[in-house]
Amino acid sequence: MAERISITASDGHILDAWHALPTGKVKGGVVFLQAIYGLTDHLGDVCNWFARDGFAAIAPATYDRTEKNKVFAYNDHGGMQFRENLNEDTVLLDIEAGITMLRKVTDHIAISGFCTGGTWAWIAANQLDLDAAVIFYGSDIHDNLDRRPKCPVILHYGDADHVVSFEMVQRIKKKYPESEFHIYAGAGHAFYNPEQSNHDADAAALAHQRSVVFLESHFD
């Protein structure tokens, strides 16, 4: 069961995080980065789902540097301001704090994220030493196409995403043909999240299954 913990970045900043461990053998660890709404309960569920499949999981509260415990409703666009406050140097410090926590139980670490968090996962895959990256509908990857990941990447997008146009999705796919890329017919933005109106249960289940297989293949 995911629990809320506090972790400390190397600059002394203390931030909250969801954290979950598998009951059996640890296959590897995954740092999950939040969407624009903050560290919602959904991130705790995500940690649980991947822990169930054998992965240690942590989701750091990257908004904590602006305001502690700030979470926005899914119909509240106030997260845009908080998103703009995110700074690459400190986001990477917060990610590294999560990595440090996971390294207590495994040497194999991946990064993952949703929407804004998907973009930050892409940037982290370019900047940090990681084994793999799992991107769920990264919202601004098309503006970071020069950030070539240093690890294998799997990307998930819906072809009806209203945030990232299908044209933009195709640009990413064309730029990085070596990446594992999946496009889900009829799925919109945030299709993985059952708390949001665009949730697509079939696409979410398939994306999850593919992500687990991908992680297992790169954690051997």
C-alpha atoms as an extended CHARMM CRD file, in Angstrom:
* protein
*
       220  EXT
         1         1  MET       CA              0.0000000000        0.0000000000        0.0000000000  PROA      1               0.0000000000
         2         2  ALA       CA              1.4300000000        3.3820000000       -1.0060000000  PROA      2               0.0000000000
         3         3  GLU       CA              2.2980000000        5.7040000000        1.8430000000  PROA      3               0.0000000000
         4         4  ARG       CA              3.1810000000        9.3790000000        2.0470000000  PROA      4               0.0000000000
         5         5  ILE       CA              6.7490000000        9.9260000000        3.1180000000  PROA      5               0.0000000000
         6         6  SER       CA              9.2090000000       12.8100000000        3.2340000000  PROA      6               0.0000000000
         7         7  ILE       CA             12.4790000000       12.7350000000        1.3160000000  PROA      7               0.0000000000
         8         8  THR       CA             15.3560000000       15.2170000000        1.2890000000  PROA      8               0.0000000000
         9         9  ALA       CA             17.0550000000       16.5810000000       -1.8290000000  PROA      9               0.0000000000
        10        10  SER       CA             20.8030000000       17.2080000000       -1.8820000000  PROA      10              0.0000000000
        11        11  ASP       CA             20.2410000000       20.9620000000       -1.4020000000  PROA      11              0.0000000000
        12        12  GLY       CA             18.3840000000       20.3090000000        1.8680000000  PROA      12              0.0000000000
        13        13  HSD       CA             14.8600000000       20.7710000000        0.4980000000  PROA      13              0.0000000000
        14        14  ILE       CA             12.3540000000       18.4060000000        2.1360000000  PROA      14              0.0000000000
        15        15  LEU       CA              9.4900000000       17.2450000000       -0.0590000000  PROA      15              0.0000000000
        16        16  ASP       CA              6.6400000000       14.7870000000        0.1770000000  PROA      16              0.0000000000
        17        17  ALA       CA              6.3310000000       11.6910000000       -1.9750000000  PROA      17              0.0000000000
        18        18  TRP       CA              4.1270000000        8.6880000000       -2.5280000000  PROA      18              0.0000000000
        19        19  HSD       CA              6.1060000000        5.4880000000       -2.0050000000  PROA      19              0.0000000000
        20        20  ALA       CA              5.2460000000        1.8140000000       -2.4890000000  PROA      20              0.0000000000
        21        21  LEU       CA              7.2520000000       -1.4060000000       -2.3690000000  PROA      21              0.0000000000
        22        22  PRO       CA              6.3930000000       -4.8000000000       -3.8490000000  PROA      22              0.0000000000
        23        23  THR       CA              5.6870000000       -7.6600000000       -1.4680000000  PROA      23              0.0000000000
        24        24  GLY       CA              8.0440000000      -10.0170000000       -3.2850000000  PROA      24              0.0000000000
        25        25  LYS       CA             11.2430000000       -9.6840000000       -5.2930000000  PROA      25              0.0000000000
        26        26  VAL       CA             12.0580000000       -6.1400000000       -6.4450000000  PROA      26              0.0000000000
        27        27  LYS       CA             12.5270000000       -6.0860000000      -10.2170000000  PROA      27              0.0000000000
        28        28  GLY       CA             13.6480000000       -2.4410000000      -10.2580000000  PROA      28              0.0000000000
        29        29  GLY       CA             12.5040000000        1.0290000000       -9.2680000000  PROA      29              0.0000000000
        30        30  VAL       CA             10.5000000000        3.7490000000      -10.9850000000  PROA      30              0.0000000000
        31        31  VAL       CA             10.2920000000        7.4710000000      -10.1860000000  PROA      31              0.0000000000
        32        32  PHE       CA              6.9090000000        8.8390000000      -11.3020000000  PROA      32              0.0000000000
        33        33  LEU       CA              6.4500000000       12.5420000000      -12.0430000000  PROA      33              0.0000000000
        34        34  GLN       CA              3.1130000000       14.2600000000      -11.5510000000  PROA      34              0.0000000000
        35        35  ALA       CA              0.8560000000       15.8590000000      -14.1260000000  PROA      35              0.0000000000
        36        36  ILE       CA             -0.0560000000       19.5400000000      -13.8820000000  PROA      36              0.0000000000
        37        37  TYR       CA             -2.4620000000       18.9300000000      -10.9810000000  PROA      37              0.0000000000
        38        38  GLY       CA              0.2150000000       18.1060000000       -8.4240000000  PROA      38              0.0000000000
        39        39  LEU       CA              0.7770000000       15.0240000000       -6.2910000000  PROA      39              0.0000000000
        40        40  THR       CA             -2.7650000000       13.6840000000       -6.4690000000  PROA      40              0.0000000000
        41        41  ASP       CA             -4.0460000000       10.4430000000       -4.9790000000  PROA      41              0.0000000000
        42        42  HSD       CA             -3.7720000000        9.0100000000       -8.4870000000  PROA      42              0.0000000000
        43        43  LEU       CA              0.0290000000        9.0550000000       -8.1360000000  PROA      43              0.0000000000
        44        44  GLY       CA             -0.3250000000        6.9170000000       -5.0300000000  PROA      44              0.0000000000
        45        45  ASP       CA             -2.4530000000        4.4870000000       -7.0270000000  PROA      45              0.0000000000
        46        46  VAL       CA              0.1520000000        4.4160000000       -9.7910000000  PROA      46              0.0000000000
        47        47  CYS       CA              2.8370000000        3.5440000000       -7.2500000000  PROA      47              0.0000000000
        48        48  ASN       CA              0.6080000000        0.7440000000       -5.9690000000  PROA      48              0.0000000000
        49        49  TRP       CA             -0.0840000000       -0.6290000000       -9.4580000000  PROA      49              0.0000000000
        50        50  PHE       CA              3.5900000000       -0.8430000000      -10.3440000000  PROA      50              0.0000000000
        51        51  ALA       CA              4.5200000000       -2.2060000000       -6.9180000000  PROA      51              0.0000000000
        52        52  ARG       CA              1.9590000000       -4.9440000000       -7.5100000000  PROA      52              0.0000000000
        53        53  ASP       CA              3.9430000000       -5.8250000000      -10.6420000000  PROA      53              0.0000000000
        54        54  GLY       CA              7.2290000000       -5.9960000000       -8.7590000000  PROA      54              0.0000000000
        55        55  PHE       CA              8.6240000000       -2.4810000000       -8.9410000000  PROA      55              0.0000000000
        56        56  ALA       CA              9.5890000000       -0.1770000000       -6.1050000000  PROA      56              0.0000000000
        57        57  ALA       CA              7.8840000000        3.1350000000       -6.8670000000  PROA      57              0.0000000000
        58        58  ILE       CA              8.1330000000        6.7250000000       -5.7040000000  PROA      58              0.0000000000
        59        59  ALA       CA              6.3910000000        9.9190000000       -6.8220000000  PROA      59              0.0000000000
        60        60  PRO       CA              7.9880000000       13.1390000000       -5.5320000000  PROA      60              0.0000000000
        61        61  ALA       CA              5.9240000000       16.2980000000       -4.9870000000  PROA      61              0.0000000000
        62        62  THR       CA              7.7200000000       18.6490000000       -7.3550000000  PROA      62              0.0000000000
        63        63  TYR       CA              5.3180000000       21.5070000000       -6.5030000000  PROA      63              0.0000000000
        64        64  ASP       CA              6.5030000000       21.4870000000       -2.8740000000  PROA      64              0.0000000000
        65        65  ARG       CA              9.1710000000       24.0720000000       -3.6510000000  PROA      65              0.0000000000
        66        66  THR       CA              6.3890000000       26.5300000000       -4.5250000000  PROA      66              0.0000000000
        67        67  GLU       CA              3.8160000000       25.4820000000       -1.9170000000  PROA      67              0.0000000000
        68        68  LYS       CA              3.5430000000       22.3700000000        0.2290000000  PROA      68              0.0000000000
        69        69  ASN       CA              0.6700000000       19.9380000000       -0.3670000000  PROA      69              0.0000000000
        70        70  LYS       CA             -0.7170000000       21.9200000000       -3.3120000000  PROA      70              0.0000000000
        71        71  VAL       CA             -3.0650000000       19.8250000000       -5.4330000000  PROA      71              0.0000000000
        72        72  PHE       CA             -5.4670000000       21.1600000000       -8.0580000000  PROA      72              0.0000000000
        73        73  ALA       CA             -8.8250000000       19.7120000000       -9.0650000000  PROA      73              0.0000000000
        74        74  TYR       CA             -8.9580000000       18.2790000000      -12.5680000000  PROA      74              0.0000000000
        75        75  ASN       CA            -11.1930000000       21.1530000000      -13.6960000000  PROA      75              0.0000000000
        76        76  ASP       CA             -8.8760000000       23.7740000000      -12.1630000000  PROA      76              0.0000000000
        77        77  HSD       CA             -6.2580000000       25.2570000000      -14.4800000000  PROA      77              0.0000000000
        78        78  GLY       CA             -4.3870000000       26.9310000000      -11.6300000000  PROA      78              0.0000000000
        79        79  GLY       CA             -1.6410000000       24.3720000000      -12.0050000000  PROA      79              0.0000000000
        80        80  MET       CA             -0.3640000000       26.2550000000      -15.0420000000  PROA      80              0.0000000000
        81        81  GLN       CA              1.2850000000       28.8500000000      -12.7910000000  PROA      81              0.0000000000
        82        82  PHE       CA              2.8620000000       26.1790000000      -10.5990000000  PROA      82              0.0000000000
        83        83  ARG       CA              4.0810000000       24.3690000000      -13.6890000000  PROA      83              0.0000000000
        84        84  GLU       CA              5.8100000000       27.5310000000      -14.8590000000  PROA      84              0.0000000000
        85        85  ASN       CA              7.5820000000       27.7620000000      -11.4880000000  PROA      85              0.0000000000
        86        86  LEU       CA              9.3300000000       24.4450000000      -12.0670000000  PROA      86              0.0000000000
        87        87  ASN       CA             13.0700000000       24.8760000000      -12.5720000000  PROA      87              0.0000000000
        88        88  GLU       CA             15.1560000000       22.2290000000      -14.2840000000  PROA      88              0.0000000000
        89        89  ASP       CA             17.9470000000       22.2370000000      -11.7220000000  PROA      89              0.0000000000
        90        90  THR       CA             15.6320000000       21.7290000000       -8.7510000000  PROA      90              0.0000000000
        91        91  VAL       CA             13.3060000000       19.2820000000      -10.5150000000  PROA      91              0.0000000000
        92        92  LEU       CA             16.3420000000       17.1170000000      -11.1910000000  PROA      92              0.0000000000
        93        93  LEU       CA             17.3620000000       17.4180000000       -7.5310000000  PROA      93              0.0000000000
        94        94  ASP       CA             13.8970000000       16.2250000000       -6.4790000000  PROA      94              0.0000000000
        95        95  ILE       CA             14.0890000000       13.3290000000       -8.9340000000  PROA      95              0.0000000000
        96        96  GLU       CA             17.5160000000       12.3970000000       -7.6080000000  PROA      96              0.0000000000
        97        97  ALA       CA             16.0970000000       12.3780000000       -4.0750000000  PROA      97              0.0000000000
        98        98  GLY       CA             13.5730000000        9.8060000000       -5.2580000000  PROA      98              0.0000000000
        99        99  ILE       CA             16.2920000000        7.8050000000       -6.9790000000  PROA      99              0.0000000000
       100       100  THR       CA             18.3370000000        7.7760000000       -3.7620000000  PROA      100             0.0000000000
       101       101  MET       CA             15.3470000000        6.3440000000       -1.9020000000  PROA      101             0.0000000000
       102       102  LEU       CA             14.8320000000        3.6150000000       -4.5050000000  PROA      102             0.0000000000
       103       103  ARG       CA             18.5130000000        2.6890000000       -4.5610000000  PROA      103             0.0000000000
       104       104  LYS       CA             18.0590000000        1.3460000000       -1.0370000000  PROA      104             0.0000000000
       105       105  VAL       CA             16.3140000000       -1.6490000000       -2.6050000000  PROA      105             0.0000000000
       106       106  THR       CA             17.4880000000       -1.8080000000       -6.2510000000  PROA      106             0.0000000000
       107       107  ASP       CA             20.2240000000       -0.6950000000       -8.6130000000  PROA      107             0.0000000000
       108       108  HSD       CA             17.8580000000       -0.5710000000      -11.6290000000  PROA      108             0.0000000000
       109       109  ILE       CA             16.0310000000        2.7570000000      -11.9030000000  PROA      109             0.0000000000
       110       110  ALA       CA             13.6090000000        4.1380000000      -14.4950000000  PROA      110             0.0000000000
       111       111  ILE       CA             11.8680000000        7.4870000000      -14.8160000000  PROA      111             0.0000000000
       112       112  SER       CA              8.2260000000        7.9420000000      -15.7820000000  PROA      112             0.0000000000
       113       113  GLY       CA              5.6990000000       10.7510000000      -15.8980000000  PROA      113             0.0000000000
       114       114  PHE       CA              2.3210000000       11.9750000000      -17.0510000000  PROA      114             0.0000000000
       115       115  CYS       CA              1.6000000000       15.1130000000      -19.1150000000  PROA      115             0.0000000000
       116       116  THR       CA              3.9500000000       17.7750000000      -17.7100000000  PROA      116             0.0000000000
       117       117  GLY       CA              5.6290000000       15.0110000000      -15.7490000000  PROA      117             0.0000000000
       118       118  GLY       CA              6.1160000000       13.1010000000      -18.9840000000  PROA      118             0.0000000000
       119       119  THR       CA              8.0940000000       16.0180000000      -20.3760000000  PROA      119             0.0000000000
       120       120  TRP       CA             10.2130000000       16.2050000000      -17.2210000000  PROA      120             0.0000000000
       121       121  ALA       CA             10.8000000000       12.4520000000      -17.4510000000  PROA      121             0.0000000000
       122       122  TRP       CA             12.0520000000       12.9840000000      -21.0020000000  PROA      122             0.0000000000
       123       123  ILE       CA             14.4160000000       15.7330000000      -19.8050000000  PROA      123             0.0000000000
       124       124  ALA       CA             15.6080000000       13.5770000000      -16.9080000000  PROA      124             0.0000000000
       125       125  ALA       CA             16.3190000000       10.7160000000      -19.3280000000  PROA      125             0.0000000000
       126       126  ASN       CA             18.6320000000       13.1210000000      -21.1430000000  PROA      126             0.0000000000
       127       127  GLN       CA             20.3250000000       14.4870000000      -18.0160000000  PROA      127             0.0000000000
       128       128  LEU       CA             20.5560000000       11.5950000000      -15.5510000000  PROA      128             0.0000000000
       129       129  ASP       CA             21.9650000000        8.0790000000      -15.5040000000  PROA      129             0.0000000000
       130       130  LEU       CA             18.8590000000        5.9070000000      -15.8000000000  PROA      130             0.0000000000
       131       131  ASP       CA             18.0410000000        2.4560000000      -17.1370000000  PROA      131             0.0000000000
       132       132  ALA       CA             14.7700000000        3.3130000000      -18.8950000000  PROA      132             0.0000000000
       133       133  ALA       CA             12.0260000000        5.9090000000      -19.3230000000  PROA      133             0.0000000000
       134       134  VAL       CA              8.2560000000        5.4510000000      -19.6060000000  PROA      134             0.0000000000
       135       135  ILE       CA              6.4420000000        8.4860000000      -21.0040000000  PROA      135             0.0000000000
       136       136  PHE       CA              2.6790000000        8.9290000000      -20.7600000000  PROA      136             0.0000000000
       137       137  TYR       CA              1.4750000000       11.6910000000      -23.1230000000  PROA      137             0.0000000000
       138       138  GLY       CA              4.3480000000       14.0830000000      -22.4210000000  PROA      138             0.0000000000
       139       139  SER       CA              2.8790000000       17.5060000000      -23.1110000000  PROA      139             0.0000000000
       140       140  ASP       CA              5.9570000000       19.4350000000      -24.2670000000  PROA      140             0.0000000000
       141       141  ILE       CA              8.3540000000       16.8440000000      -25.6340000000  PROA      141             0.0000000000
       142       142  HSD       CA              7.8920000000       18.3310000000      -29.1000000000  PROA      142             0.0000000000
       143       143  ASP       CA              9.5860000000       21.4760000000      -27.7360000000  PROA      143             0.0000000000
       144       144  ASN       CA             12.4740000000       19.3840000000      -26.3840000000  PROA      144             0.0000000000
       145       145  LEU       CA             13.3120000000       17.2330000000      -29.3770000000  PROA      145             0.0000000000
       146       146  ASP       CA             17.0040000000       18.0620000000      -29.0170000000  PROA      146             0.0000000000
       147       147  ARG       CA             17.0200000000       16.3640000000      -25.5910000000  PROA      147             0.0000000000
       148       148  ARG       CA             18.0390000000       12.9180000000      -26.7710000000  PROA      148             0.0000000000
       149       149  PRO       CA             17.4460000000       10.3550000000      -24.0030000000  PROA      149             0.0000000000
       150       150  LYS       CA             20.4820000000        8.4220000000      -22.8230000000  PROA      150             0.0000000000
       151       151  CYS       CA             18.3740000000        5.3430000000      -22.0410000000  PROA      151             0.0000000000
       152       152  PRO       CA             15.6970000000        3.2730000000      -23.8230000000  PROA      152             0.0000000000
       153       153  VAL       CA             12.2880000000        4.9840000000      -23.9250000000  PROA      153             0.0000000000
       154       154  ILE       CA              8.6980000000        3.8670000000      -24.3890000000  PROA      154             0.0000000000
       155       155  LEU       CA              6.0860000000        6.5270000000      -25.2000000000  PROA      155             0.0000000000
       156       156  HSD       CA              2.2880000000        6.3320000000      -24.9740000000  PROA      156             0.0000000000
       157       157  TYR       CA             -0.0460000000        8.7990000000      -26.7340000000  PROA      157             0.0000000000
       158       158  GLY       CA             -3.6820000000        8.8080000000      -27.7630000000  PROA      158             0.0000000000
       159       159  ASP       CA             -4.5240000000        9.9100000000      -31.2840000000  PROA      159             0.0000000000
       160       160  ALA       CA             -7.3390000000       12.1010000000      -29.9030000000  PROA      160             0.0000000000
       161       161  ASP       CA             -5.1250000000       13.9930000000      -27.4320000000  PROA      161             0.0000000000
       162       162  HSD       CA             -6.3570000000       17.6100000000      -27.2210000000  PROA      162             0.0000000000
       163       163  VAL       CA             -3.1320000000       18.7870000000      -25.5310000000  PROA      163             0.0000000000
       164       164  VAL       CA             -0.6100000000       17.1890000000      -27.8890000000  PROA      164             0.0000000000
       165       165  SER       CA             -1.8920000000       17.1890000000      -31.4590000000  PROA      165             0.0000000000
       166       166  PHE       CA             -1.5070000000       14.0860000000      -33.5790000000  PROA      166             0.0000000000
       167       167  GLU       CA              0.8240000000       16.0790000000      -35.8120000000  PROA      167             0.0000000000
       168       168  MET       CA              3.0970000000       16.7520000000      -32.8200000000  PROA      168             0.0000000000
       169       169  VAL       CA              2.9710000000       13.0950000000      -31.8170000000  PROA      169             0.0000000000
       170       170  GLN       CA              4.0740000000       12.1240000000      -35.3110000000  PROA      170             0.0000000000
       171       171  ARG       CA              6.9610000000       14.6180000000      -35.1190000000  PROA      171             0.0000000000
       172       172  ILE       CA              8.2550000000       12.9740000000      -31.9580000000  PROA      172             0.0000000000
       173       173  LYS       CA              7.9030000000        9.5060000000      -33.4540000000  PROA      173             0.0000000000
       174       174  LYS       CA              9.7270000000       10.5290000000      -36.6390000000  PROA      174             0.0000000000
       175       175  LYS       CA             12.5630000000       12.1850000000      -34.7010000000  PROA      175             0.0000000000
       176       176  TYR       CA             13.1470000000        9.1480000000      -32.4780000000  PROA      176             0.0000000000
       177       177  PRO       CA             12.2610000000        6.0570000000      -34.5480000000  PROA      177             0.0000000000
       178       178  GLU       CA             14.4480000000        3.8850000000      -32.3010000000  PROA      178             0.0000000000
       179       179  SER       CA             12.1070000000        4.4810000000      -29.3460000000  PROA      179             0.0000000000
       180       180  GLU       CA              9.2060000000        2.1600000000      -28.6160000000  PROA      180             0.0000000000
       181       181  PHE       CA              6.1760000000        4.2190000000      -29.5680000000  PROA      181             0.0000000000
       182       182  HSD       CA              2.5060000000        3.3720000000      -29.0700000000  PROA      182             0.0000000000
       183       183  ILE       CA             -0.4720000000        5.3840000000      -30.2990000000  PROA      183             0.0000000000
       184       184  TYR       CA             -3.9180000000        4.4290000000      -28.9560000000  PROA      184             0.0000000000
       185       185  ALA       CA             -6.8450000000        4.8460000000      -31.3130000000  PROA      185             0.0000000000
       186       186  GLY       CA             -9.6010000000        7.0770000000      -29.9310000000  PROA      186             0.0000000000
       187       187  ALA       CA             -7.7490000000        7.7660000000      -26.6740000000  PROA      187             0.0000000000
       188       188  GLY       CA             -7.4650000000       11.3290000000      -25.3970000000  PROA      188             0.0000000000
       189       189  HSD       CA             -5.0940000000       13.0970000000      -23.0520000000  PROA      189             0.0000000000
       190       190  ALA       CA             -4.8420000000       11.5370000000      -19.5730000000  PROA      190             0.0000000000
       191       191  PHE       CA             -6.3630000000        8.2760000000      -20.8030000000  PROA      191             0.0000000000
       192       192  TYR       CA             -4.4040000000        6.3390000000      -18.1570000000  PROA      192             0.0000000000
       193       193  ASN       CA             -6.0270000000        8.1350000000      -15.2120000000  PROA      193             0.0000000000
       194       194  PRO       CA             -9.3790000000        6.6370000000      -14.0800000000  PROA      194             0.0000000000
       195       195  GLU       CA            -10.1260000000        9.8270000000      -12.1250000000  PROA      195             0.0000000000
       196       196  GLN       CA            -10.3180000000       11.9150000000      -15.3220000000  PROA      196             0.0000000000
       197       197  SER       CA            -13.0480000000       12.1180000000      -17.9280000000  PROA      197             0.0000000000
       198       198  ASN       CA            -10.7790000000       10.9870000000      -20.7810000000  PROA      198             0.0000000000
       199       199  HSD       CA             -9.9860000000        7.6990000000      -19.0780000000  PROA      199             0.0000000000
       200       200  ASP       CA             -9.8960000000        4.8060000000      -21.5370000000  PROA      200             0.0000000000
       201       201  ALA       CA             -9.7850000000        1.5720000000      -19.5720000000  PROA      201             0.0000000000
       202       202  ASP       CA             -8.6800000000       -0.6030000000      -22.4860000000  PROA      202             0.0000000000
       203       203  ALA       CA             -5.9260000000        1.7640000000      -23.6050000000  PROA      203             0.0000000000
       204       204  ALA       CA             -4.7810000000        2.2360000000      -20.0010000000  PROA      204             0.0000000000
       205       205  ALA       CA             -4.5620000000       -1.5180000000      -19.3810000000  PROA      205             0.0000000000
       206       206  LEU       CA             -2.6140000000       -2.0600000000      -22.5950000000  PROA      206             0.0000000000
       207       207  ALA       CA             -0.2400000000        0.8500000000      -21.8870000000  PROA      207             0.0000000000
       208       208  HSD       CA              0.3790000000       -0.5120000000      -18.3990000000  PROA      208             0.0000000000
       209       209  GLN       CA              1.0560000000       -4.0260000000      -19.6610000000  PROA      209             0.0000000000
       210       210  ARG       CA              3.4310000000       -2.7410000000      -22.3280000000  PROA      210             0.0000000000
       211       211  SER       CA              5.2380000000       -0.5870000000      -19.7660000000  PROA      211             0.0000000000
       212       212  VAL       CA              5.7490000000       -3.5200000000      -17.4060000000  PROA      212             0.0000000000
       213       213  VAL       CA              7.1510000000       -5.6980000000      -20.2040000000  PROA      213             0.0000000000
       214       214  PHE       CA              9.3960000000       -2.8330000000      -21.3370000000  PROA      214             0.0000000000
       215       215  LEU       CA             10.7520000000       -2.2390000000      -17.8310000000  PROA      215             0.0000000000
       216       216  GLU       CA             11.3550000000       -5.9330000000      -17.2440000000  PROA      216             0.0000000000
       217       217  SER       CA             13.3070000000       -6.1550000000      -20.5010000000  PROA      217             0.0000000000
       218       218  HSD       CA             15.6210000000       -3.3120000000      -19.4980000000  PROA      218             0.0000000000
       219       219  PHE       CA             16.0740000000       -4.2690000000      -15.8570000000  PROA      219             0.0000000000
       220       220  ASP       CA             17.6110000000       -7.6820000000      -16.5740000000  PROA      220             0.0000000000
